Amino acid sequence: MQQMEPKNKNFLTPKQLEDEFGISISKQNKMRMQKNQNSTNSLPFIKIG
């Protein structure tokens, strides 16, 4: 599968977020879950594509 980079630099891919901030992809998935969306530790996201 080809890796796509966002054209808009305001967005990061999960891999870029892991590289920049050290948050593993599995931890990101947990932070994006519906049950966490109202907590202070939630991770906002937009699905593109």
C-alpha positions, 0 to 999 in steps of 0.5 A, spaced: 500 500 500 502 506 498 504 511 503 500 518 502 502 524 505 497 530 506 498 536 502 495 540 507 501 541 512 496 543 518 494 535 518 499 529 520 498 522 519 498 517 525 505 515 523 508 523 523 504 524 529 508 518 532 515 520 529 514 528 532 511 526 539 512 519 540 505 517 541 504 510 539 499 509 533 495 504 538 495 509 543 492 514 538 487 509 536 485 509 544 485 517 544 480 517 538 475 512 541 468 515 542 468 514 549 474 519 550 471 524 546 469 529 552 475 527 556 481 532 556 486 527 553 482 526 547 485 526 540 481 530 535 481 527 528 478 528 521 478 522 516 480 524 510 479 520 504 
